[in-house]
Amino acid sequence: MTDSNPSLAGFIENVTEHQAVWGLQDETGEGWVVCDSSEFENTDVMPLWSSAELAKFHCTDDWQNYQPAKIPLEELLEYWIQDLHDDGVLVGIDWDAEQDCIELDPIVLAKKLVDIEQQ
């Protein structure tokens, strides 16, 4: 992987290896964690993690009623990416509330994932 950002490169590698990302879903199974962007005003970010363990770590405080939920890579690319993009929602890569994390347009993430899949 020749990506210049090691965090993004690690995320892409883990996601392609396991063919899934993880989000946080509420008890009803209907709602997902979305938060304010740290980079852009009036922009929402959906945090995504490359493992259930990383996602589970954030199930505290305001998110204590959420659980990690697996999103298969094929489903992410086929359904989620376009919907998030259309709604103007960015994706937060291995999001960590304590640090500045990479926030990407979902289309950019999809392109990076597809490029790796084709190698």
N, CA, C and O atoms as a printed pandas DataFrame, in Angstrom:
     atom_number atom_name residue_name chain_id  residue_number  x_coord  y_coord  z_coord
0              1         N          MET        A               1    0.859   -1.185    0.000
1              2        CA          MET        A               1    0.000    0.000    0.000
2              3         C          MET        A               1    0.886    1.223    0.000
3              4         O          MET        A               1    1.802    1.329    0.815
4              5         N          THR        A               2    0.628    2.136   -0.894
5              6        CA          THR        A               2    1.477    3.309   -1.017
6              7         C          THR        A               2    0.813    4.560   -0.476
7              8         O          THR        A               2    1.281    5.663   -0.758
8              9         N          ASP        A               3   -0.239    4.434    0.275
9             10        CA          ASP        A               3   -0.918    5.599    0.824
10            11         C          ASP        A               3   -0.001    6.314    1.804
11            12         O          ASP        A               3    0.686    5.675    2.601
12            13         N          SER        A               4    0.008    7.639    1.743
13            14        CA          SER        A               4    0.940    8.419    2.552
14            15         C          SER        A               4    0.522    8.505    4.018
15            16         O          SER        A               4    1.336    8.878    4.863
16            17         N          ASN        A               5   -0.712    8.172    4.336
17            18        CA          ASN        A               5   -1.151    8.249    5.725
18            19         C          ASN        A               5   -1.178    6.847    6.332
19            20         O          ASN        A               5   -1.953    5.995    5.896
20            21         N          PRO        A               6   -0.323    6.604    7.349
21            22        CA          PRO        A               6   -0.275    5.251    7.907
22            23         C          PRO        A               6   -1.580    4.810    8.564
23            24         O          PRO        A               6   -1.910    3.625    8.530
24            25         N          SER        A               7   -2.333    5.743    9.165
25            26        CA          SER        A               7   -3.611    5.375    9.782
26            27         C          SER        A               7   -4.605    4.899    8.727
27            28         O          SER        A               7   -5.284    3.889    8.916
28            29         N          LEU        A               8   -4.686    5.620    7.633
29            30        CA          LEU        A               8   -5.585    5.230    6.550
30            31         C          LEU        A               8   -5.117    3.925    5.913
31            32         O          LEU        A               8   -5.932    3.052    5.614
32            33         N          ALA        A               9   -3.821    3.789    5.708
33            34        CA          ALA        A               9   -3.279    2.567    5.111
34            35         C          ALA        A               9   -3.609    1.357    5.979
35            36         O          ALA        A               9   -3.996    0.311    5.459
36            37         N          GLY        A              10   -3.460    1.490    7.301
37            38        CA          GLY        A              10   -3.778    0.394    8.216
38            39         C          GLY        A              10   -5.252    0.056    8.200
39            40         O          GLY        A              10   -5.627   -1.116    8.226
40            41         N          PHE        A              11   -6.100    1.093    8.157
41            42        CA          PHE        A              11   -7.547    0.890    8.095
42            43         C          PHE        A              11   -7.907    0.110    6.834
43            44         O          PHE        A              11   -8.627   -0.886    6.898
44            45         N          ILE        A              12   -7.402    0.567    5.691
45            46        CA          ILE        A              12   -7.710   -0.077    4.402
46            47         C          ILE        A              12   -7.242   -1.536    4.424
47            48         O          ILE        A              12   -7.958   -2.432    3.977
48            49         N          GLU        A              13   -6.043   -1.764    4.945
49            50        CA          GLU        A              13   -5.498   -3.128    5.003
50            51         C          GLU        A              13   -6.384   -4.040    5.849
51            52         O          GLU        A              13   -6.703   -5.155    5.436
52            53         N          ASN        A              14   -6.782   -3.567    7.036
53            54        CA          ASN        A              14   -7.625   -4.381    7.925
54            55         C          ASN        A              14   -8.997   -4.645    7.313
55            56         O          ASN        A              14   -9.508   -5.763    7.378
56            57         N          VAL        A              15   -9.584   -3.620    6.725
57            58        CA          VAL        A              15  -10.925   -3.760    6.143
58            59         C          VAL        A              15  -10.902   -4.740    4.963
59            60         O          VAL        A              15  -11.793   -5.581    4.840
60            61         N          THR        A              16   -9.909   -4.636    4.118
61            62        CA          THR        A              16   -9.859   -5.550    2.972
62            63         C          THR        A              16   -9.545   -6.972    3.426
63            64         O          THR        A              16  -10.041   -7.931    2.834
64            65         N          GLU        A              17   -8.728   -7.123    4.470
65            66        CA          GLU        A              17   -8.421   -8.457    4.981
66            67         C          GLU        A              17   -9.662   -9.124    5.571
67            68         O          GLU        A              17   -9.911  -10.306    5.330
68            69         N          HIS        A              18  -10.446   -8.357    6.351
69            70        CA          HIS        A              18  -11.613   -8.924    7.040
70            71         C          HIS        A              18  -12.927   -8.712    6.285
71            72         O          HIS        A              18  -13.967   -9.238    6.681
72            73         N          GLN        A              19  -12.875   -7.941    5.199
73            74        CA          GLN        A              19  -14.048   -7.704    4.350
74            75         C          GLN        A              19  -15.216   -7.100    5.123
75            76         O          GLN        A              19  -16.374   -7.428    4.866
76            77         N          ALA        A              20  -14.903   -6.206    6.081
77            78        CA          ALA        A              20  -15.964   -5.572    6.869
78            79         C          ALA        A              20  -15.439   -4.317    7.556
79            80         O          ALA        A              20  -14.239   -4.162    7.786
80            81         N          VAL        A              21  -16.376   -3.426    7.877
81            82        CA          VAL        A              21  -16.126   -2.301    8.781
82            83         C          VAL        A              21  -17.118   -2.440    9.925
83            84         O          VAL        A              21  -18.042   -3.251    9.867
84            85         N          TRP        A              22  -16.916   -1.642   10.963
85            86        CA          TRP        A              22  -17.785   -1.690   12.139
86            87         C          TRP        A              22  -18.266   -0.291   12.458
87            88         O          TRP        A              22  -17.485    0.661   12.479
88            89         N          GLY        A              23  -19.564   -0.176   12.706
89            90        CA          GLY        A              23  -20.152    1.060   13.196
90            91         C          GLY        A              23  -20.781    0.775   14.548
91            92         O          GLY        A              23  -20.761   -0.360   15.024
92            93         N          LEU        A              24  -21.340    1.812   15.167
93            94        CA          LEU        A              24  -22.049    1.617   16.428
94            95         C          LEU        A              24  -23.537    1.783   16.183
95            96         O          LEU        A              24  -23.986    2.818   15.692
96            97         N          GLN        A              25  -24.296    0.754   16.530
97            98        CA          GLN        A              25  -25.735    0.718   16.293
98            99         C          GLN        A              25  -26.465    0.711   17.629
99           100         O          GLN        A              25  -26.005    0.108   18.599
100          101         N          ASP        A              26  -27.617    1.395   17.668
101          102        CA          ASP        A              26  -28.382    1.455   18.923
102          103         C          ASP        A              26  -29.127    0.151   19.181
103          104         O          ASP        A              26  -29.124   -0.767   18.361
104          105         N          GLU        A              27  -29.771    0.101   20.359
105          106        CA          GLU        A              27  -30.453   -1.116   20.795
106          107         C          GLU        A              27  -31.576   -1.540   19.869
107          108         O          GLU        A              27  -31.896   -2.727   19.794
108          109         N          THR        A              28  -32.191   -0.581   19.152
109          110        CA          THR        A              28  -33.299   -0.908   18.263
110          111         C          THR        A              28  -32.820   -1.526   16.954
111          112         O          THR        A              28  -33.593   -2.149   16.227
112          113         N          GLY        A              29  -31.528   -1.343   16.667
113          114        CA          GLY        A              29  -31.003   -1.828   15.394
114          115         C          GLY        A              29  -31.307   -0.896   14.248
115          116         O          GLY        A              29  -31.049   -1.231   13.092
116          117         N          GLU        A              30  -31.857    0.284   14.550
117          118        CA          GLU        A              30  -32.238    1.239   13.513
118          119         C          GLU        A              30  -31.273    2.425   13.424
119          120         O          GLU        A              30  -31.003    2.931   12.335
120          121         N          GLY        A              31  -30.757    2.864   14.574
121          122        CA          GLY        A              31  -29.941    4.074   14.598
122          123         C          GLY        A              31  -28.455    3.779   14.682
123          124         O          GLY        A              31  -28.037    2.787   15.280
124          125         N          TRP        A              32  -27.665    4.650   14.078
125          126        CA          TRP        A              32  -26.217    4.529   14.064
126          127         C          TRP        A              32  -25.612    5.802   14.649
127          128         O          TRP        A              32  -26.193    6.882   14.546
128          129         N          VAL        A              33  -24.443    5.662   15.260
129          130        CA          VAL        A              33  -23.738    6.834   15.776
130          131         C          VAL        A              33  -23.268    7.693   14.608
131          132         O          VAL        A              33  -22.600    7.224   13.686
132          133         N          VAL        A              34  -23.639    8.961   14.681
133          134        CA          VAL        A              34  -23.137    9.994   13.781
134          135         C          VAL        A              34  -22.815   11.182   14.676
135          136         O          VAL        A              34  -23.593   11.516   15.570
136          137         N          CYS        A              35  -21.677   11.819   14.442
137          138        CA          CYS        A              35  -21.281   12.935   15.295
138          139         C          CYS        A              35  -20.834   14.116   14.443
139          140         O          CYS        A              35  -20.751   14.019   13.218
140          141         N          ASP        A              36  -20.547   15.231   15.109
141          142        CA          ASP        A              36  -20.100   16.433   14.412
142          143         C          ASP        A              36  -18.658   16.276   13.947
143          144         O          ASP        A              36  -17.826   15.691   14.641
144          145         N          SER        A              37  -18.382   16.801   12.778
145          146        CA          SER        A              37  -17.027   16.794   12.248
146          147         C          SER        A              37  -16.126   17.695   13.086
147          148         O          SER        A              37  -16.555   18.750   13.554
148          149         N          SER        A              38  -14.890   17.279   13.268
149          150        CA          SER        A              38  -13.923   18.142   13.945
150          151         C          SER        A              38  -13.234   19.066   12.947
151          152         O          SER        A              38  -12.548   20.010   13.342
152          153         N          GLU        A              39  -13.413   18.799   11.663
153          154        CA          GLU        A              39  -12.751   19.584   10.624
154          155         C          GLU        A              39  -13.667   20.569    9.904
155          156         O          GLU        A              39  -13.225   21.644    9.501
156          157         N          PHE        A              40  -14.929   20.213    9.740
157          158        CA          PHE        A              40  -15.826   21.004    8.903
158          159         C          PHE        A              40  -17.084   21.401    9.674
159          160         O          PHE        A              40  -17.719   20.566   10.318
160          161         N          GLU        A              41  -17.433   22.682    9.601
161          162        CA          GLU        A              41  -18.645   23.149   10.271
162          163         C          GLU        A              41  -19.877   22.563    9.603
163          164         O          GLU        A              41  -19.899   22.326    8.396
164          165         N          ASN        A              42  -20.900   22.336   10.413
165          166        CA          ASN        A              42  -22.185   21.844    9.926
166          167         C          ASN        A              42  -22.068   20.582    9.078
167          168         O          ASN        A              42  -22.784   20.412    8.091
168          169         N          THR        A              43  -21.161   19.710    9.476
169          170        CA          THR        A              43  -20.963   18.457    8.756
170          171         C          THR        A              43  -20.991   17.306    9.741
171          172         O          THR        A              43  -20.377   17.368   10.806
172          173         N          ASP        A              44  -21.714   16.249    9.375
173          174        CA          ASP        A              44  -21.782   15.051   10.202
174          175         C          ASP        A              44  -20.746   14.034    9.735
175          176         O          ASP        A              44  -20.361   13.996    8.566
176          177         N          VAL        A              45  -20.309   13.215   10.683
177          178        CA          VAL        A              45  -19.356   12.150   10.404
178          179         C          VAL        A              45  -19.897   10.860   11.004
179          180         O          VAL        A              45  -20.339   10.830   12.152
180          181         N          MET        A              46  -19.854    9.800   10.214
181          182        CA          MET        A              46  -20.179    8.478   10.741
182          183         C          MET        A              46  -18.862    7.777   11.045
183          184         O          MET        A              46  -18.100    7.459   10.131
184          185         N          PRO        A              47  -18.588    7.532   12.334
185          186        CA          PRO        A              47  -17.359    6.813   12.674
186          187         C          PRO        A              47  -17.434    5.368   12.210
187          188         O          PRO        A              47  -18.445    4.690   12.398
188          189         N          LEU        A              48  -16.355    4.911   11.606
189          190        CA          LEU        A              48  -16.220    3.514   11.202
190          191         C          LEU        A              48  -14.894    2.990   11.722
191          192         O          LEU        A              48  -13.889    3.701   11.729
192          193         N          TRP        A              49  -14.905    1.752   12.153
193          194        CA          TRP        A              49  -13.699    1.135   12.675
194          195         C          TRP        A              49  -13.366   -0.110   11.879
195          196         O          TRP        A              49  -14.230   -0.721   11.250
196          197         N          SER        A              50  -12.093   -0.471   11.922
197          198        CA          SER        A              50  -11.635   -1.642   11.179
198          199         C          SER        A              50  -11.718   -2.927   11.996
199          200         O          SER        A              50  -11.370   -4.000   11.503
200          201         N          SER        A              51  -12.182   -2.823   13.254
201          202        CA          SER        A              51  -12.378   -4.033   14.068
202          203         C          SER        A              51  -13.485   -3.794   15.091
203          204         O          SER        A              51  -13.765   -2.659   15.476
204          205         N          ALA        A              52  -14.098   -4.877   15.515
205          206        CA          ALA        A              52  -15.140   -4.785   16.544
206          207         C          ALA        A              52  -14.550   -4.289   17.857
207          208         O          ALA        A              52  -15.211   -3.561   18.598
208          209         N          GLU        A              53  -13.312   -4.676   18.150
209          210        CA          GLU        A              53  -12.669   -4.275   19.404
210          211         C          GLU        A              53  -12.495   -2.765   19.477
211          212         O          GLU        A              53  -12.767   -2.154   20.510
212          213         N          LEU        A              54  -12.043   -2.163   18.385
213          214        CA          LEU        A              54  -11.879   -0.705   18.360
214          215         C          LEU        A              54  -13.222   -0.002   18.523
215          216         O          LEU        A              54  -13.325    1.001   19.229
216          217         N          ALA        A              55  -14.246   -0.532   17.869
217          218        CA          ALA        A              55  -15.577    0.064   17.975
218          219         C          ALA        A              55  -16.119   -0.086   19.400
219          220         O          ALA        A              55  -16.670    0.866   19.953
220          221         N          LYS        A              56  -15.967   -1.255   19.986
221          222        CA          LYS        A              56  -16.488   -1.536   21.324
222          223         C          LYS        A              56  -15.894   -0.600   22.375
223          224         O          LYS        A              56  -16.569   -0.239   23.339
224          225         N          PHE        A              57  -14.648   -0.214   22.192
225          226        CA          PHE        A              57  -13.959    0.683   23.113
226          227         C          PHE        A              57  -14.721    1.994   23.305
227          228         O          PHE        A              57  -14.602    2.632   24.351
228          229         N          HIS        A              58  -15.505    2.400   22.302
229          230        CA          HIS        A              58  -16.221    3.678   22.340
230          231         C          HIS        A              58  -17.656    3.569   22.849
231          232         O          HIS        A              58  -18.390    4.557   22.835
232          233         N          CYS        A              59  -18.063    2.395   23.292
233          234        CA          CYS        A              59  -19.428    2.193   23.806
234          235         C          CYS        A              59  -19.507    2.617   25.271
235          236         O          CYS        A              59  -19.817    1.808   26.146
236          237         N          THR        A              60  -19.225    3.879   25.522
237          238        CA          THR        A              60  -19.255    4.443   26.872
238          239         C          THR        A              60  -19.973    5.788   26.826
239          240         O          THR        A              60  -20.277    6.310   25.753
240          241         N          ASP        A              61  -20.233    6.330   27.991
241          242        CA          ASP        A              61  -20.835    7.656   28.127
242          243         C          ASP        A              61  -22.067    7.793   27.228
243          244         O          ASP        A              61  -23.021    7.026   27.362
244          245         N          ASP        A              62  -22.049    8.761   26.317
245          246        CA          ASP        A              62  -23.203    9.007   25.450
246          247         C          ASP        A              62  -23.530    7.812   24.555
247          248         O          ASP        A              62  -24.658    7.676   24.083
248          249         N          TRP        A              63  -22.555    6.963   24.329
249          250        CA          TRP        A              63  -22.741    5.834   23.416
250          251         C          TRP        A              63  -22.823    4.502   24.158
251          252         O          TRP        A              63  -22.612    3.448   23.559
252          253         N          GLN        A              64  -23.122    4.538   25.446
253          254        CA          GLN        A              64  -23.156    3.298   26.224
254          255         C          GLN        A              64  -24.278    2.354   25.799
255          256         O          GLN        A              64  -24.199    1.153   26.056
256          257         N          ASN        A              65  -25.315    2.872   25.158
257          258        CA          ASN        A              65  -26.427    2.032   24.709
258          259         C          ASN        A              65  -26.262    1.563   23.265
259          260         O          ASN        A              65  -27.214    1.078   22.654
260          261         N          TYR        A              66  -25.072    1.708   22.733
261          262        CA          TYR        A              66  -24.759    1.260   21.372
262          263         C          TYR        A              66  -23.846    0.044   21.434
263          264         O          TYR        A              66  -23.134   -0.165   22.415
264          265         N          GLN        A              67  -23.879   -0.750   20.375
265          266        CA          GLN        A              67  -23.027   -1.934   20.261
266          267         C          GLN        A              67  -22.358   -1.929   18.886
267          268         O          GLN        A              67  -22.928   -1.419   17.922
268          269         N          PRO        A              68  -21.159   -2.491   18.793
269          270        CA          PRO        A              68  -20.530   -2.614   17.478
270          271         C          PRO        A              68  -21.409   -3.454   16.551
271          272         O          PRO        A              68  -21.951   -4.486   16.947
272          273         N          ALA        A              69  -21.533   -2.995   15.330
273          274        CA          ALA        A              69  -22.310   -3.722   14.323
274          275         C          ALA        A              69  -21.475   -3.833   13.053
275          276         O          ALA        A              69  -20.945   -2.845   12.544
276          277         N          LYS        A              70  -21.376   -5.045   12.565
277          278        CA          LYS        A              70  -20.570   -5.334   11.379
278          279         C          LYS        A              70  -21.303   -4.889   10.123
279          280         O          LYS        A              70  -22.494   -5.153    9.955
280          281         N          ILE        A              71  -20.577   -4.214    9.247
281          282        CA          ILE        A              71  -21.096   -3.860    7.926
282          283         C          ILE        A              71  -20.168   -4.541    6.920
283          284         O          ILE        A              71  -19.023   -4.120    6.751
284          285         N          PRO        A              72  -20.654   -5.592    6.250
285          286        CA          PRO        A              72  -19.806   -6.268    5.263
286          287         C          PRO        A              72  -19.329   -5.284    4.192
287          288         O          PRO        A              72  -20.070   -4.386    3.791
288          289         N          LEU        A              73  -18.110   -5.458    3.743
289          290        CA          LEU        A              73  -17.516   -4.546    2.769
290          291         C          LEU        A              73  -18.381   -4.419    1.520
291          292         O          LEU        A              73  -18.576   -3.315    1.011
292          293         N          GLU        A              74  -18.896   -5.530    1.027
293          294        CA          GLU        A              74  -19.740   -5.494   -0.170
294          295         C          GLU        A              74  -20.976   -4.610    0.051
295          296         O          GLU        A              74  -21.359   -3.835   -0.825
296          297         N          GLU        A              75  -21.587   -4.737    1.225
297          298        CA          GLU        A              75  -22.763   -3.918    1.564
298          299         C          GLU        A              75  -22.381   -2.443    1.704
299          300         O          GLU        A              75  -23.110   -1.558    1.254
300          301         N          LEU        A              76  -21.237   -2.191    2.328
301          302        CA          LEU        A              76  -20.752   -0.816    2.468
302          303         C          LEU        A              76  -20.609   -0.166    1.103
303          304         O          LEU        A              76  -21.087    0.947    0.882
304          305         N          LEU        A              77  -19.949   -0.865    0.191
305          306        CA          LEU        A              77  -19.707   -0.309   -1.143
306          307         C          LEU        A              77  -20.981   -0.206   -1.973
307          308         O          LEU        A              77  -21.154    0.746   -2.734
308          309         N          GLU        A              78  -21.867   -1.179   -1.830
309          310        CA          GLU        A              78  -23.064   -1.215   -2.673
310          311         C          GLU        A              78  -24.158   -0.251   -2.215
311          312         O          GLU        A              78  -24.838    0.355   -3.042
312          313         N          TYR        A              79  -24.330   -0.108   -0.893
313          314        CA          TYR        A              79  -25.458    0.673   -0.383
314          315         C          TYR        A              79  -25.043    1.917    0.409
315          316         O          TYR        A              79  -25.524    3.020    0.149
316          317         N          TRP        A              80  -24.159    1.723    1.361
317          318        CA          TRP        A              80  -23.861    2.786    2.321
318          319         C          TRP        A              80  -23.152    3.989    1.708
319          320         O          TRP        A              80  -23.521    5.132    1.979
320          321         N          ILE        A              81  -22.143    3.739    0.888
321          322        CA          ILE        A              81  -21.290    4.818    0.388
322          323         C          ILE        A              81  -22.117    5.899   -0.312
323          324         O          ILE        A              81  -21.983    7.082   -0.001
324          325         N          GLN        A              82  -22.962    5.499   -1.245
325          326        CA          GLN        A              82  -23.744    6.489   -1.997
326          327         C          GLN        A              82  -24.725    7.227   -1.092
327          328         O          GLN        A              82  -24.893    8.440   -1.218
328          329         N          ASP        A              83  -25.375    6.502   -0.177
329          330        CA          ASP        A              83  -26.323    7.151    0.740
330          331         C          ASP        A              83  -25.629    8.168    1.636
331          332         O          ASP        A              83  -26.129    9.278    1.819
332          333         N          LEU        A              84  -24.478    7.795    2.195
333          334        CA          LEU        A              84  -23.738    8.739    3.039
334          335         C          LEU        A              84  -23.308    9.957    2.234
335          336         O          LEU        A              84  -23.445   11.093    2.689
336          337         N          HIS        A              85  -22.790    9.716    1.042
337          338        CA          HIS        A              85  -22.361   10.815    0.169
338          339         C          HIS        A              85  -23.541   11.736   -0.161
339          340         O          HIS        A              85  -23.423   12.959   -0.072
340          341         N          ASP        A              86  -24.670   11.146   -0.540
341          342        CA          ASP        A              86  -25.857   11.940   -0.888
342          343         C          ASP        A              86  -26.339   12.778    0.288
343          344         O          ASP        A              86  -26.858   13.879    0.103
344          345         N          ASP        A              87  -26.165   12.251    1.506
345          346        CA          ASP        A              87  -26.592   12.971    2.717
346          347         C          ASP        A              87  -25.532   13.952    3.218
347          348         O          ASP        A              87  -25.757   14.650    4.207
348          349         N          GLY        A              88  -24.385   14.011    2.551
349          350        CA          GLY        A              88  -23.318   14.914    2.964
350          351         C          GLY        A              88  -22.614   14.484    4.236
351          352         O          GLY        A              88  -22.031   15.309    4.939
352          353         N          VAL        A              89  -22.668   13.180    4.537
353          354        CA          VAL        A              89  -22.041   12.645    5.749
354          355         C          VAL        A              89  -20.661   12.084    5.384
355          356         O          VAL        A              89  -20.526   11.288    4.456
356          357         N          LEU        A              90  -19.647   12.516    6.133
357          358        CA          LEU        A              90  -18.307   11.987    5.950
358          359         C          LEU        A              90  -18.152   10.697    6.757
359          360         O          LEU        A              90  -18.993   10.383    7.599
360          361         N          VAL        A              91  -17.081    9.958    6.498
361          362        CA          VAL        A              91  -16.765    8.799    7.320
362          363         C          VAL        A              91  -15.493    9.103    8.104
363          364         O          VAL        A              91  -14.540    9.682    7.583
364          365         N          GLY        A              92  -15.508    8.697    9.367
365          366        CA          GLY        A              92  -14.348    8.869   10.239
366          367         C          GLY        A              92  -13.630    7.540   10.358
367          368         O          GLY        A              92  -14.212    6.551   10.801
368          369         N          ILE        A              93  -12.374    7.515    9.964
369          370        CA          ILE        A              93  -11.599    6.284    9.890
370          371         C          ILE        A              93  -10.988    5.928   11.244
371          372         O          ILE        A              93  -10.237    6.722   11.809
372          373         N          ASP        A              94  -11.305    4.735   11.773
373          374        CA          ASP        A              94  -10.850    4.299   13.103
374          375         C          ASP        A              94  -10.920    5.466   14.075
375          376         O          ASP        A              94   -9.947    5.812   14.744
376          377         N          TRP        A              95  -12.101    6.054   14.128
377          378        CA          TRP        A              95  -12.393    7.276   14.879
378          379         C          TRP        A              95  -11.994    7.148   16.344
379          380         O          TRP        A              95  -12.239    6.129   16.990
380          381         N          ASP        A              96  -11.381    8.195   16.843
381          382        CA          ASP        A              96  -10.971    8.244   18.241
382          383         C          ASP        A              96  -11.291    9.635   18.771
383          384         O          ASP        A              96  -10.748   10.626   18.285
384          385         N          ALA        A              97  -12.161    9.710   19.753
385          386        CA          ALA        A              97  -12.627   10.988   20.276
386          387         C          ALA        A              97  -11.489   11.836   20.842
387          388         O          ALA        A              97  -11.611   13.058   20.927
388          389         N          GLU        A              98  -10.394   11.205   21.227
389          390        CA          GLU        A              98   -9.295   11.926   21.865
390          391         C          GLU        A              98   -8.318   12.538   20.867
391          392         O          GLU        A              98   -7.451   13.318   21.260
392          393         N          GLN        A              99   -8.438   12.206   19.602
393          394        CA          GLN        A              99   -7.474   12.668   18.606
394          395         C          GLN        A              99   -8.189   13.221   17.387
395          396         O          GLN        A              99   -9.381   12.990   17.182
396          397         N          ASP        A             100   -7.435   13.953   16.585
397          398        CA          ASP        A             100   -7.942   14.310   15.265
398          399         C          ASP        A             100   -7.863   13.050   14.415
399          400         O          ASP        A             100   -6.812   12.417   14.321
400          401         N          CYS        A             101   -8.964   12.701   13.809
401          402        CA          CYS        A             101   -8.998   11.493   12.990
402          403         C          CYS        A             101   -9.280   11.869   11.550
403          404         O          CYS        A             101   -9.780   12.954   11.254
404          405         N          ILE        A             102   -8.955   10.960   10.677
405          406        CA          ILE        A             102   -9.179   11.192    9.256
406          407         C          ILE        A             102  -10.669   11.180    8.975
407          408         O          ILE        A             102  -11.371   10.233    9.330
408          409         N          GLU        A             103  -11.146   12.236    8.337
409          410        CA          GLU        A             103  -12.536   12.320    7.889
410          411         C          GLU        A             103  -12.506   12.401    6.371
411          412         O          GLU        A             103  -11.875   13.285    5.792
412          413         N          LEU        A             104  -13.195   11.470    5.743
413          414        CA          LEU        A             104  -13.179   11.371    4.282
414          415         C          LEU        A             104  -14.582   11.395    3.706
415          416         O          LEU        A             104  -15.547   10.975    4.345
416          417         N          ASP        A             105  -14.670   11.900    2.477
417          418        CA          ASP        A             105  -15.896   11.708    1.711
418          419         C          ASP        A             105  -16.007   10.199    1.476
419          420         O          ASP        A             105  -15.015    9.557    1.132
420          421         N          PRO        A             106  -17.190    9.633    1.657
421          422        CA          PRO        A             106  -17.345    8.185    1.472
422          423         C          PRO        A             106  -16.907    7.696    0.086
423          424         O          PRO        A             106  -16.432    6.568   -0.047
424          425         N          ILE        A             107  -17.062    8.534   -0.942
425          426        CA          ILE        A             107  -16.659    8.140   -2.295
426          427         C          ILE        A             107  -15.144    7.954   -2.359
427          428         O          ILE        A             107  -14.659    7.046   -3.035
428          429         N          VAL        A             108  -14.399    8.806   -1.660
429          430        CA          VAL        A             108  -12.937    8.690   -1.621
430          431         C          VAL        A             108  -12.542    7.377   -0.944
431          432         O          VAL        A             108  -11.653    6.670   -1.417
432          433         N          LEU        A             109  -13.208    7.060    0.161
433          434        CA          LEU        A             109  -12.934    5.797    0.847
434          435         C          LEU        A             109  -13.248    4.614   -0.067
435          436         O          LEU        A             109  -12.452    3.681   -0.167
436          437         N          ALA        A             110  -14.384    4.646   -0.724
437          438        CA          ALA        A             110  -14.779    3.555   -1.618
438          439         C          ALA        A             110  -13.739    3.355   -2.716
439          440         O          ALA        A             110  -13.377    2.222   -3.032
440          441         N          LYS        A             111  -13.262    4.448   -3.294
441          442        CA          LYS        A             111  -12.259    4.352   -4.357
442          443         C          LYS        A             111  -10.991    3.683   -3.840
443          444         O          LYS        A             111  -10.421    2.830   -4.522
444          445         N          LYS        A             112  -10.540    4.061   -2.640
445          446        CA          LYS        A             112   -9.336    3.453   -2.068
446          447         C          LYS        A             112   -9.551    1.960   -1.817
447          448         O          LYS        A             112   -8.661    1.150   -2.079
448          449         N          LEU        A             113  -10.728    1.598   -1.311
449          450        CA          LEU        A             113  -11.022    0.188   -1.067
450          451         C          LEU        A             113  -11.088   -0.617   -2.363
451          452         O          LEU        A             113  -10.568   -1.731   -2.428
452          453         N          VAL        A             114  -11.715   -0.068   -3.380
453          454        CA          VAL        A             114  -11.844   -0.763   -4.658
454          455         C          VAL        A             114  -10.476   -0.883   -5.326
455          456         O          VAL        A             114  -10.161   -1.916   -5.918
456          457         N          ASP        A             115   -9.662    0.173   -5.231
457          458        CA          ASP        A             115   -8.319    0.117   -5.822
458          459         C          ASP        A             115   -7.499   -1.020   -5.223
459          460         O          ASP        A             115   -6.788   -1.719   -5.946
460          461         N          ILE        A             116   -7.593   -1.210   -3.905
461          462        CA          ILE        A             116   -6.873   -2.285   -3.227
462          463         C          ILE        A             116   -7.426   -3.647   -3.656
463          464         O          ILE        A             116   -6.666   -4.580   -3.912
464          465         N          GLU        A             117   -8.747   -3.750   -3.731
465          466        CA          GLU        A             117   -9.383   -5.019   -4.113
466          467         C          GLU        A             117   -8.932   -5.462   -5.501
467          468         O          GLU        A             117   -8.866   -6.660   -5.774
468          469         N          GLN        A             118   -8.619   -4.509   -6.381
469          470        CA          GLN        A             118   -8.274   -4.835   -7.761
470          471         C          GLN        A             118   -6.796   -5.137   -7.931
471          472         O          GLN        A             118   -6.373   -5.525   -9.020
472          473         N          GLN        A             119   -6.000   -4.970   -6.885
473          474        CA          GLN        A             119   -4.554   -5.235   -7.004
474          475         C          GLN        A             119   -4.254   -6.714   -6.877
475          476         O          GLN        A             119   -3.094   -7.118   -6.953
